């Protein structure tokens, strides 16, 4: 919320501060990854330790998805230049290359952090 207020007050686009969209993007991806079924909780993992395998498979799927996006800039453009996302990830001159560059530098940071 503070980010949006900052952008409005400073009259800057959301993408101007590249770090904020990057952190927001990876936080959202990690959140969606962890809430998608099957959900693993502390109680369920104590009862069935094999539940940790689900988390490993989810992280592996995220790693594969990130690698596919990295290998195909055309696929990356198709995802991030669609209507709902375009306003968040492009600069004022409709350039996705800054987002591509920043995303590419930090693409495995979430996977390594988890």
C-alpha positions as CSV (number, residue, x, y, z in Angstrom):
1,X,0.0,0.0,0.0
2,X,2.8,2.4,0.8
3,X,4.3,1.8,-2.7
4,X,1.1,2.8,-4.4
5,X,0.8,6.0,-2.2
6,X,4.5,6.8,-2.9
7,X,4.0,6.5,-6.7
8,X,0.9,8.7,-6.6
9,X,2.5,11.3,-4.4
10,X,5.7,11.4,-6.4
11,X,3.8,11.3,-9.7
12,X,5.9,8.4,-10.9
13,X,4.9,5.1,-12.6
14,X,4.9,1.9,-10.6
15,X,7.8,0.5,-12.7
16,X,10.0,3.6,-12.0
17,X,11.1,2.0,-8.7
18,X,12.1,-1.3,-10.2
19,X,12.8,-3.0,-6.8
20,X,9.3,-2.6,-5.5
21,X,7.5,-4.3,-8.4
22,X,10.2,-7.0,-8.3
23,X,9.7,-7.8,-4.7
24,X,5.9,-7.6,-5.0
25,X,6.0,-10.0,-8.0
26,X,8.1,-12.6,-6.2
27,X,6.1,-12.3,-3.0
28,X,2.9,-12.9,-5.0
29,X,4.4,-15.8,-6.9
30,X,5.6,-17.4,-3.6
31,X,2.3,-16.9,-1.9
32,X,0.4,-18.4,-4.8
33,X,2.8,-21.3,-4.9
34,X,2.3,-22.1,-1.2
35,X,-1.5,-21.8,-1.2
36,X,-2.1,-24.0,-4.2
37,X,-3.3,-27.5,-3.3
38,X,-2.1,-29.6,-1.7
39,X,-1.6,-27.3,1.2
40,X,1.1,-28.3,3.6
41,X,0.8,-27.2,7.2
42,X,2.8,-27.8,10.3
43,X,0.1,-30.2,11.6
44,X,-0.1,-32.2,8.4
45,X,3.6,-32.5,8.1
46,X,3.9,-33.8,11.6
47,X,1.3,-36.5,10.9
48,X,2.7,-37.4,7.5
49,X,6.3,-36.4,6.9
50,X,5.9,-37.2,3.2
51,X,4.1,-33.9,2.9
52,X,7.5,-32.2,2.5
53,X,7.7,-33.9,-0.9
54,X,4.8,-31.7,-2.1
55,X,6.7,-28.6,-1.2
56,X,9.8,-29.9,-3.0
57,X,7.7,-30.6,-6.1
58,X,6.1,-27.2,-6.0
59,X,9.5,-25.5,-5.8
60,X,10.8,-27.7,-8.6
61,X,7.8,-26.7,-10.7
62,X,8.5,-23.0,-10.0
63,X,12.2,-23.6,-11.0
64,X,11.1,-25.1,-14.3
65,X,8.6,-22.3,-15.0
66,X,11.3,-19.7,-14.3
67,X,13.7,-21.5,-16.6
68,X,11.2,-21.6,-19.4
69,X,10.4,-17.9,-19.0
70,X,14.2,-17.2,-19.1
71,X,14.8,-19.2,-22.2
72,X,12.0,-17.7,-24.2
73,X,11.8,-13.9,-24.3
74,X,8.9,-14.2,-26.6
75,X,6.9,-16.2,-24.1
76,X,8.0,-13.7,-21.4
77,X,6.6,-10.9,-23.5
78,X,3.4,-12.7,-24.1
79,X,2.8,-13.1,-20.4
80,X,3.8,-9.7,-19.2
81,X,2.4,-7.6,-22.0
82,X,-1.2,-8.8,-21.6
83,X,-3.8,-6.3,-20.5
84,X,-4.0,-6.9,-16.7
85,X,-0.3,-7.0,-16.2
86,X,0.9,-4.5,-18.7
87,X,0.3,-1.5,-16.5
88,X,2.5,-3.0,-13.8
89,X,5.5,-4.2,-15.7
90,X,6.1,-1.8,-18.6
91,X,7.6,1.7,-18.4
92,X,5.8,4.8,-19.6
93,X,7.2,4.3,-23.2
94,X,5.8,0.7,-23.3
95,X,9.2,-0.9,-22.9
96,X,9.5,-4.3,-21.2
97,X,13.2,-4.6,-21.5
98,X,13.9,-3.0,-18.1
99,X,11.6,-5.4,-16.4
100,X,13.2,-8.3,-18.4
101,X,16.6,-7.2,-17.3
102,X,15.7,-6.9,-13.6
103,X,13.7,-10.1,-13.6
104,X,16.5,-11.9,-15.3
105,X,19.1,-10.8,-12.7
106,X,16.9,-12.0,-9.8
107,X,15.1,-14.9,-11.3
108,X,16.3,-17.6,-8.9
109,X,16.4,-15.5,-5.7
110,X,13.0,-16.8,-4.5
111,X,13.9,-20.4,-5.2
112,X,17.3,-20.0,-3.4
113,X,15.6,-18.3,-0.5
114,X,13.0,-21.0,0.0
